[in-house]
């Protein structure tokens, strides 16, 4: 399951980088000003959530006990 943590971390970091790039491209608006910006905001949020989910699942279901 450590592989899930690594994949989740990669997706999470990639999503953060994508979010910074798309926010810089569309302007640093608090809320989306166009449909395209809203679309990319949703894509970034889904990727962040997927990455976090994979990291949590990979860590919780690792099978090892931490004592």
Rosetta silent file (secondary structure, phi, psi, omega in degrees, C-alpha in Angstrom):
SEQUENCE: XXXXXXXXXXXXXXXXXXXXXXXXXXXXXXXXXXXXXXXXXXXXXXXXXXXXXXXXXXXXXXXXXXX
SCORE:     score description
SCORE:     0.000 S_00000001
   1 L     0.000  -11.709  177.119    0.000    0.000    0.000 S_00000001
   2 H   -61.926  -25.880  178.234    2.994    2.306    0.187 S_00000001
   3 H   -64.801  -37.344  177.380    2.632    2.586   -3.577 S_00000001
   4 H   -63.427  -37.853  178.615   -0.771    4.235   -3.098 S_00000001
   5 H   -65.147  -42.043  179.196    0.802    6.805   -0.791 S_00000001
   6 H   -66.324  -44.130  178.838    3.482    7.582   -3.375 S_00000001
   7 H   -64.852  -42.970  177.816    0.958    7.827   -6.224 S_00000001
   8 H   -61.597  -40.228  177.853   -1.348    9.961   -4.065 S_00000001
   9 H   -64.459  -41.979  178.903    1.533   12.266   -3.165 S_00000001
  10 H   -62.690  -45.399  179.056    2.492   12.612   -6.822 S_00000001
  11 H   -64.235  -42.695 -179.308   -1.101   13.433   -7.825 S_00000001
  12 H   -61.528  -48.752 -179.643   -1.475   15.872   -4.915 S_00000001
  13 H   -64.860  -41.347  176.787    1.732   17.767   -5.705 S_00000001
  14 H   -61.160  -39.261  179.433    0.885   17.802   -9.423 S_00000001
  15 H   -66.241  -39.214  178.196   -2.568   19.198   -8.626 S_00000001
  16 H   -64.734  -43.506  178.149   -1.095   21.980   -6.499 S_00000001
  17 H   -63.597  -44.522  177.418    1.324   22.917   -9.282 S_00000001
  18 H   -61.013  -40.899  179.705   -1.495   22.799  -11.860 S_00000001
  19 H   -63.203  -42.507  178.190   -3.654   24.959   -9.608 S_00000001
  20 H   -63.768  -43.195 -179.285   -0.927   27.589   -9.255 S_00000001
  21 H   -65.609  -44.996 -178.202   -0.332   27.609  -13.012 S_00000001
  22 H   -70.843  -32.494  176.883   -4.003   27.846  -13.966 S_00000001
  23 H   -68.394  -39.915  176.743   -4.657   30.519  -11.361 S_00000001
  24 H   -65.388  -37.430 -179.234   -1.730   32.558  -12.677 S_00000001
  25 H   -66.252  -45.346 -176.549   -3.000   32.090  -16.239 S_00000001
  26 H   -85.672   -7.608 -175.779   -6.557   33.227  -15.508 S_00000001
  27 L    99.147  150.358 -172.748   -5.571   35.900  -13.016 S_00000001
  28 L   -82.790   62.779 -178.647   -5.534   35.632   -9.260 S_00000001
  29 L   -83.735  144.031  177.151   -9.313   35.868   -8.877 S_00000001
  30 L   -68.450  -41.599  177.108  -11.030   34.829   -5.663 S_00000001
  31 L  -122.026  157.608 -177.924  -13.927   33.303   -7.635 S_00000001
  32 L   -65.370  134.303 -179.146  -14.006   31.986  -11.191 S_00000001
  33 L  -102.633   -7.186  178.309  -14.692   34.673  -13.783 S_00000001
  34 L  -145.426  164.995  178.572  -15.252   32.352  -16.754 S_00000001
  35 H   -64.741  -35.688  179.472  -16.507   28.849  -17.478 S_00000001
  36 H   -65.729  -43.790  178.829  -12.988   27.749  -18.428 S_00000001
  37 H   -64.212  -41.013  178.121  -11.536   28.954  -15.156 S_00000001
  38 H   -62.661  -41.370  178.074  -14.347   27.245  -13.239 S_00000001
  39 H   -59.090  -48.835 -178.297  -13.688   23.998  -15.141 S_00000001
  40 H   -69.798  -30.271  173.604   -9.978   24.022  -14.258 S_00000001
  41 H   -63.418  -42.084  178.771  -10.727   24.908  -10.642 S_00000001
  42 H   -66.502  -41.934  178.078  -12.971   21.835  -10.434 S_00000001
  43 H   -59.507  -46.721  179.839  -10.323   19.647  -12.121 S_00000001
  44 H   -62.792  -41.692 -179.894   -7.681   20.805   -9.637 S_00000001
  45 H   -65.648  -40.033  177.069   -9.992   20.234   -6.684 S_00000001
  46 H   -63.662  -40.039  178.302  -10.830   16.710   -7.880 S_00000001
  47 H   -66.979  -40.425  176.986   -7.137   15.917   -8.285 S_00000001
  48 H   -61.758  -46.731 -179.929   -6.321   17.254   -4.820 S_00000001
  49 H   -63.391  -40.238  178.391   -9.139   15.177   -3.311 S_00000001
  50 H   -63.568  -45.989  179.081   -8.041   12.070   -5.250 S_00000001
  51 H   -60.844  -44.919  178.258   -4.445   12.490   -4.130 S_00000001
  52 H   -63.985  -42.402  179.144   -5.455   12.954   -0.493 S_00000001
  53 H   -60.979  -43.500  178.740   -7.803    9.991   -0.676 S_00000001
  54 H   -65.513  -38.375  177.645   -5.125    7.717   -2.074 S_00000001
  55 H   -65.192  -40.697  179.877   -2.657    8.796    0.589 S_00000001
  56 H   -67.701  -47.776 -179.746   -5.185    8.137    3.347 S_00000001
  57 H   -62.255  -42.432  179.613   -6.273    4.760    1.966 S_00000001
  58 H   -64.235  -33.417 -179.746   -2.682    3.705    1.414 S_00000001
  59 H   -80.141  -41.993 -176.621   -1.764    4.681    4.960 S_00000001
  60 H   -69.229  -43.664 -176.752   -4.834    3.273    6.738 S_00000001
  61 L   -96.968   34.045 -179.214   -4.855   -0.061    4.939 S_00000001
  62 L   -68.814  -31.297 -179.889   -1.102   -0.537    5.094 S_00000001
  63 L    91.901  -14.582  178.920   -1.458   -3.689    7.155 S_00000001
  64 L   -95.175  152.901  177.349    1.374   -2.800    9.492 S_00000001
  65 L  -102.367  137.473  179.007    0.838   -1.753   13.062 S_00000001
  66 L  -108.882  106.195  179.285    2.511    1.335   14.389 S_00000001
  67 L  -126.880    0.000    0.000    3.270    1.021   18.079 S_00000001
